Amino acid sequence: MQACNANSTNELIERFKAFYKDVKNPRLDAIGDVYASHVKFRDPVHQVQGLAELHAYLSEASENVVSGRFEFLDQLVGKDSAYIKWNMYFSHPKLGKETHVVRGMTQIQFTDRIYYHEDVYDMGQMIYEHVPVIGWAVKRLRKRMATEG
């Protein structure tokens, strides 16, 4: 593995953001330009290892959404790691017709390509709040916790 210089790091971060810009149609043909073959990927729902598993996971996830996009808000980039804050806007048939917004953050570690990717976001905000009975309970609990303190 080779280390990145500032220009190649910035180029990798921009390729990463372009790769995820469209949630419905991720640039899966460019996955090898962004990720190392031995990549470890994790989010609150899944953990996969290797380029083929990541490709399959992202392909399946994109098939299940009606539309979606990422808005990248802020980033902190170091020599071999970065933290990128984002909003994801998406519409999913099981969650109604409206567009939902989830705030999250991605941590990546890299050399010339990303070998570790972890997404952190609130599953309640993403899914649970939109399920009829569970959503009511989650929203009520959030409100109660905000007023007690």
C-alpha positions in Angstrom: 0.0 0.0 0.0 1.2 3.4 -0.8 0.6 6.6 1.2 -1.4 9.5 -0.2 -0.1 13.0 -0.6 -2.4 16.0 -0.2 -3.5 16.1 -3.8 -4.2 12.4 -4.1 -6.0 12.4 -0.7 -8.2 15.3 -1.9 -8.9 13.4 -5.2 -9.8 10.3 -3.3 -12.2 12.2 -1.0 -13.8 13.8 -4.1 -14.1 10.4 -5.8 -15.7 9.0 -2.7 -18.3 11.8 -2.5 -19.1 11.5 -6.3 -19.5 7.7 -5.8 -22.2 8.3 -3.2 -23.9 11.4 -4.6 -26.9 9.5 -6.0 -28.2 6.9 -3.6 -30.5 5.2 -6.2 -27.8 5.0 -8.8 -24.4 4.7 -7.1 -21.4 4.5 -9.4 -20.8 0.8 -8.7 -18.7 0.6 -11.9 -16.2 2.8 -10.1 -16.1 0.9 -6.8 -12.5 -0.2 -7.4 -11.4 3.4 -7.9 -12.6 4.2 -4.4 -12.2 1.1 -2.3 -9.3 -1.4 -1.7 -10.1 -5.0 -2.5 -9.9 -5.9 1.2 -12.2 -3.1 2.4 -14.1 -3.4 5.7 -17.4 -1.6 5.7 -19.8 -1.2 8.5 -23.0 0.8 9.3 -25.7 0.3 12.0 -27.3 -2.5 10.0 -24.5 -4.4 8.1 -20.9 -5.3 8.2 -19.2 -6.6 5.1 -15.6 -7.3 4.1 -14.2 -7.3 0.6 -15.0 -5.5 -2.6 -17.4 -8.1 -3.9 -19.5 -8.1 -0.7 -19.6 -4.3 -0.6 -20.7 -4.2 -4.2 -23.5 -6.6 -3.5 -24.6 -4.7 -0.4 -24.7 -1.4 -2.2 -26.4 -2.8 -5.2 -29.2 -4.4 -3.1 -29.5 -1.2 -1.0 -29.9 1.0 -4.1 -32.6 -1.3 -5.5 -34.7 -0.8 -2.5 -34.9 3.0 -2.6 -37.1 5.1 -4.9 -34.8 8.0 -4.9 -32.0 9.5 -2.8 -29.0 11.7 -2.6 -26.3 12.8 -0.2 -25.5 16.3 0.8 -22.0 16.6 2.2 -21.9 19.2 4.9 -18.4 19.2 6.4 -15.2 17.2 6.5 -12.1 16.8 8.5 -9.3 15.2 6.4 -6.0 13.9 7.9 -3.1 12.1 6.3 -4.7 8.7 6.2 -8.2 9.2 7.5 -11.2 11.4 7.2 -14.6 12.2 8.8 -17.3 13.4 6.5 -20.6 14.8 7.9 -23.7 14.4 5.6 -27.4 14.5 5.2 -29.0 11.7 3.3 -32.3 12.4 1.6 -34.2 9.3 0.5 -37.6 7.9 -0.4 -38.4 4.2 0.3 -41.6 2.5 -0.6 -41.9 0.9 2.9 -41.7 4.3 4.6 -44.3 6.1 2.6 -44.0 8.5 -0.3 -42.3 11.4 1.4 -38.6 12.1 1.3 -36.8 11.4 4.6 -33.7 13.1 5.9 -31.1 11.4 8.0 -28.0 13.1 9.4 -24.8 11.0 9.7 -21.1 10.8 9.6 -18.6 8.6 7.8 -15.2 7.7 9.0 -12.8 6.4 6.3 -9.2 5.2 6.5 -7.1 5.0 3.4 -3.8 4.7 1.6 -4.3 5.1 -2.1 -7.9 3.7 -1.7 -10.3 3.3 1.2 -9.7 0.2 3.3 -12.1 1.0 6.2 -15.5 2.7 6.0 -17.9 3.2 8.9 -21.1 5.1 8.7 -22.7 6.3 11.9 -26.4 7.5 11.9 -29.5 7.3 14.0 -31.6 4.2 13.1 -34.6 5.8 14.9 -34.4 8.8 12.6 -33.9 6.6 9.5 -36.5 3.9 10.1 -38.2 3.5 13.4 -39.8 7.0 13.5 -41.6 6.2 10.2 -43.2 2.9 11.4 -46.7 3.6 12.7 -46.7 2.2 16.3 -43.0 2.2 16.8 -42.6 5.7 15.4 -45.1 7.1 17.8 -43.3 5.5 20.7 -39.8 6.6 19.5 -41.0 10.2 19.0 -42.7 10.3 22.4 -39.6 8.9 24.1 -37.4 11.5 22.4 -39.7 14.3 23.4 -39.9 13.0 27.0 -36.1 12.8 27.3 -35.7 16.3 25.9 -38.0 17.8 28.5 -36.6 15.8 31.5 -33.1 16.8 32.4 
